[in-house]
Amino acid sequence: MTATERALELVREAATAASDKLATDILAFDVSDQLVITDVFLLASGSNDRQVKAIVDEVEDRLRVLGAKPVRREGERDGRWVLIDYADIVVHVQHTEERAFYALERLWRDCPTIDLPDFGPPATPDNSTDQ
């Protein structure tokens, strides 16, 4: 079994939302063959607690537009690792230190990765496309 089209739509939008808030190390795994509770895990990192919260807020806002509402949200108070469960996808936004310590990508490395948009480097005065 592979991830549903709906799960793929949600994970790509969530990844784009995370990137827009400058998340790093954005990865998505198709866990549908391993788990019955969800199709996709999305992992993203933020460099500080405030950025983790901003990424989470943006993901929720963007997925709400697509009609998706989280069934569960955990970890928001500390801002170190926030899990947002949408049933079809589970989004993990972690502080970079938690990401390195827990290394979720190592746990799911046998699962296929999902192609995500190429976000490229963040826009800065040195690499912006405005002329």
C-alpha positions as CSV (number, residue, x, y, z in Angstrom):
1,M,0.0,0.0,0.0
2,T,1.2,3.5,-0.7
3,A,0.2,6.9,0.7
4,T,-3.1,8.2,-0.6
5,E,-3.4,11.2,-3.0
6,R,-5.0,13.2,-0.2
7,A,-2.0,12.4,2.1
8,L,0.4,13.5,-0.6
9,E,-1.5,16.7,-1.2
10,L,-1.4,17.5,2.5
11,V,2.2,16.6,3.1
12,R,3.4,18.7,0.1
13,E,1.4,21.7,1.4
14,A,2.6,21.2,4.9
15,A,6.2,21.0,3.7
16,T,5.8,24.2,1.7
17,A,4.3,25.9,4.7
18,A,7.2,24.8,6.9
19,S,9.7,26.0,4.3
20,D,8.0,29.4,4.1
21,K,8.8,29.7,7.8
22,L,12.4,28.7,7.2
23,A,12.2,25.2,8.5
24,T,15.3,23.1,7.7
25,D,15.8,19.4,7.0
26,I,12.3,18.8,5.7
27,L,11.7,15.2,4.9
28,A,8.6,13.1,4.3
29,F,8.3,9.3,4.7
30,D,5.6,7.0,3.3
31,V,4.9,4.9,6.4
32,S,1.7,3.4,5.1
33,D,3.2,-0.1,4.8
34,Q,4.5,0.0,8.4
35,L,1.6,1.8,10.2
36,V,-2.1,1.5,10.0
37,I,-2.7,4.8,11.8
38,T,-1.2,7.2,9.2
39,D,0.2,7.3,5.7
40,V,3.0,9.9,5.9
41,F,5.4,11.3,8.5
42,L,6.7,14.8,7.8
43,L,9.8,16.0,9.7
44,A,11.0,19.6,9.9
45,S,13.4,21.4,12.1
46,G,13.4,24.9,13.6
47,S,16.4,26.6,15.2
48,N,14.6,27.9,18.3
49,D,11.4,27.5,20.2
50,R,9.8,30.6,18.6
51,Q,10.5,29.3,15.1
52,V,9.1,25.8,15.9
53,K,5.9,27.5,17.0
54,A,5.8,29.7,13.9
55,I,6.3,26.6,11.6
56,V,3.5,24.8,13.4
57,D,1.1,27.7,13.1
58,E,1.8,28.1,9.4
59,V,1.3,24.4,8.7
60,E,-2.0,24.5,10.5
61,D,-3.2,27.6,8.7
62,R,-2.3,26.2,5.3
63,L,-3.8,22.8,5.9
64,R,-7.0,24.4,7.2
65,V,-7.4,26.0,3.8
66,L,-7.4,22.5,2.3
67,G,-10.1,21.4,4.8
68,A,-7.8,19.5,7.1
69,K,-8.1,19.8,10.8
70,P,-5.7,18.2,13.3
71,V,-7.2,15.3,15.4
72,R,-4.4,15.8,17.9
73,R,-1.6,18.3,18.7
74,E,1.1,17.6,21.3
75,G,4.1,19.4,22.7
76,E,3.2,23.0,21.9
77,R,3.8,24.3,25.4
78,D,7.5,23.6,25.3
79,G,8.1,24.4,21.7
80,R,10.8,21.8,21.4
81,W,8.9,19.1,19.5
82,V,5.4,19.6,18.3
83,L,3.4,16.7,16.8
84,I,0.4,17.5,14.7
85,D,-1.7,14.5,13.8
86,Y,-4.0,14.9,10.8
87,A,-4.8,11.1,10.6
88,D,-3.6,11.0,6.9
89,I,-0.3,12.6,7.9
90,V,1.6,13.3,11.1
91,V,3.8,16.4,11.2
92,H,6.8,16.5,13.5
93,V,8.3,19.9,14.0
94,Q,11.4,19.7,16.2
95,H,14.0,22.0,17.6
96,T,17.3,21.1,15.9
97,E,18.7,19.7,19.2
98,E,15.7,17.3,19.6
99,R,15.9,16.4,15.9
100,A,19.6,15.3,16.3
101,F,18.9,13.5,19.6
102,Y,15.8,11.5,18.6
103,A,16.8,11.0,14.9
104,L,13.4,9.9,13.7
105,E,14.7,9.7,10.2
106,R,16.9,6.8,11.3
107,L,13.8,4.9,12.6
108,W,12.0,5.3,9.3
109,R,14.9,5.0,6.9
110,D,13.6,1.8,5.4
111,C,10.4,3.6,4.4
112,P,10.3,5.3,1.0
113,T,10.8,9.0,1.0
114,I,8.3,11.3,-0.7
115,D,9.4,13.8,-3.2
116,L,8.9,17.3,-2.0
117,P,9.2,20.6,-3.9
118,D,12.7,22.0,-4.2
119,F,12.6,24.9,-1.8
120,G,16.0,26.2,-2.6
121,P,17.9,28.6,-0.3
122,P,15.8,31.2,1.7
123,A,15.6,34.6,0.0
124,T,18.2,37.0,1.3
125,P,19.5,40.2,-0.2
126,D,22.4,38.2,-1.6
127,N,20.3,35.6,-3.5
128,S,17.0,37.3,-4.1
129,T,15.6,37.2,-7.6
130,D,14.3,40.8,-7.5
131,Q,16.3,42.9,-10.0
